[in-house]
Amino acid sequence: MSTMAIVGAGPGLGAAVARRFGREGYDIALVARDRHRLDTLVEELAADGVGAHGFPADVRRPEELVAALRAAGETLGPVEVLQYSPVPHRDFMRPVLETGHRDLLGPIEFSVYGPVAAVQQVLPGMRRLGRGTILLVNGGTAAVPHPERTGTSIAFAAESAYGRLLHDRLAREGIHVAQLVIPGAITPGHARKDPAVLAETLWRMHRDRRGFRHYADDLDA
């Protein structure tokens, strides 16, 4: 049985991805801050025949995230697929001229320290398996910076650079690193941004292992 860890798991995209990979036989480790919501999501997934376990952690506290992923590996086996997709806080999105240096701490903790800590924790297990996939999910400011969303524009750019470096370095080891950029909001019923559609896109990215950056929809003009 293979294990997938979803960091930032929630009732939208996280749940849809858990169901999609669960259909392929993956055990799912759900990582998020709220234990109660995790327990509810585990129950809902169990009703759909998906084996999932919750591991509480705040992505802005690297030691918690590392401990959660360590526990996931000990409980379910080495993480073969890691998805890092927490939703940024609204206060990360300040206009550029109103953004001071301290305002960037949260976004950097969220989108740089978090994924680096997560990758460093699961990478040894992937290397032992001889395979793995790391999926980074970001908003449109990862590709086109926005003057009203300074924190995510800067932090997503850094996360993108980290992901690209991993992609280039780890491909030779059978570990695929890819990024999905989702412009705008995840929207139920949308032809390309419905959670189930995005989950299918992420499954194909894992399965097909082609290239680093993928787009869920056209970027805003």
N, C-alpha and C positions, 0 to 999 in steps of 0.2 A: 504494500500500500504506500502511495506517495503522499507527501504532506505539502500543503500550500498555506502560507501565512499571509493574511490580509491586515496590514497596518492602517488603522483609520477605518475599521469596519463599521458600517451603519446599515440602516434599513433600505437604503437606495442601491447605490453601485456595489457596495460591499456585499450585500445580501445576494444581488444578482450574480456577481462573480462567484460567490460561494456555491450557488446552485449550479452554475455552468461547469465549474471544475469538479464539483461533487458528482455530477452526472458521469464524469470521466473516471470516477473512482478515487478521487483525492479526499483525504482527510483534511479538514479545514481548521486552521488556528485563527481565531478572530482576536485582534488586538485593538482596544479602544479604552478611553478613560473610564467610562461608566459601567461598573460591573452589572448593575440591574439591567441596563439595555443590552449588554452582552448576553446575559442569561435569557432574556426574552428572545433575542435573535437566535440563540442556540436552539431554543424550543421550537421556534417557527421553522427553522431549517430541518430539525429532526422530523417534523410533521411531513416534510417534503422528501424524506429519505436521505438527507445529507448529514453525514457525521461531522459535527463541528464542536469545538471547545473554545471557551472564552478565556482570555488572558489579559487582565486589566493593566494598562500602562498609559502614561502621559508621554507623548512623543517629544515634548519639550524637556523631559527628564531622561537623558540617555541611559542612566543606570536602571531606571524602571523598564525602559524598552528592551534593553539587553536581557534583563532578568525574565521578562515575559517571553521573549523569543527562545531563551535557554529552556524555560519550562515547557514551551511548546515542543521543542526538539526532544526533550526527555519524555514527554507524554506520548507524542505521535510519531516520533522518528525524525530524522534529519529533514529540514525544510528544503524541498526541491524547487519550489516556486515562491518567491517573495514579491508581494505587491505593496508598494508604498503609496497610499492615496488618501491621507487625511485631508479634510476640508479646512482651508485657511480661515483664521479669525477675521472678522470684518475690520477690526482695528489695525490690521496689517496694511490696509488699503487707504493710505493717506495721500493727499496731493504732494507732489514732489517738493514744492517750496515750503510745505508745512511738516516735512519729515526731518527730524533730527537724528543724530547718530544713535541715540538710545532707542528710538522707535524701530530700529532695524534689528535689535536683539531678538525679539520674538520671532519675526520671519526667518532669521538665520537659524535659530534653534529649531524651528519647525521644519524647514526645508533643506537644511544642510546638516546640522548635528544629528538630527533624527535619522535620515537615510544613511548617513555614514555609520552610525552606531548599529543600525539594523543590518546593513550589509556585512560589516565586520563580524557580527555575531553568527550569521548564517553561512558565510562563505566557506569556512572550513568544512562544514557538512556537505556542501555542494561539491567541494573538491574531492572529498572521500567518495561521494557517489559517482563522480566523474561526469556530472551533468547538473544543470540548473538554469533557472530563468529569474531575472530580476526585472520587474515591471514598475516603472515610475509613471504616475498619473498626475498631470499638471493642468492648470488653466492656460488660457491663451496668452497671458503675459509671459509665459515661458519662452514664447517665440517672438512676440511683439510687445515691447514694454509700453506701459500705459502711464501717462503723467498723473492720473488720479489714483493709481494703484501701485505706489512706489515700492512698498515692502515686498509684495509678491513679485513684482517685476525684477527686483534685484535678487531676491532669494531663489526664485524659480530659475533665473539665469545661472546662478551658482550650482543649483541642483542639476540642471541640464548639463553643465560642463562636467560635473562629477560623473553623471551617468554616461556621457560620451567617452570619457576616459576609461571607465570600467568596460564599456562595450568594446573598445579597441584592445584593451589589455586581456580580457577574459575569454574572448572568442576562441583563442587557441586551446583553451582548457575545456571547451564544450559548455561554457556558461554564457548564455545569451542575455544581454542587457538591452532593454528597449524602453522608449518613452511614448506615452499616449498624451497628446495635447488636446484638451477639450475646450474649445472656445465657448464662452458664455456658460450658461447653466445646464446641468443635467436635467432633462425635461421628459417626464413620462409621456409616451405617445409620440415623441419626435422620431422621425424616420432614422436619424443617425445618433441621437443623443438620449434615447430612452435607455434606462439602466440595463435592460436585457440585451439591447443591441450593442451597447458598449461592452458588456460582458462577453459577447460573442467576438467582438473585435479583439479584446484582450486574449481570449482563447486562441484566436488565429495567430496573434503575435507570438504567443508562446509556442504554438505548434509549428508555424512556418519559419520562424527564426530569421527574418529578413530585415536588415537595416536597423537603425537606431530610432529615429523619430518618425512617429505616425500621427496623423491628424484625424480626429473624430468627425470634424466638420470644417467647412471653409472658415478661414480667419476673417474677423471683422475688417472692413475696409478702413 
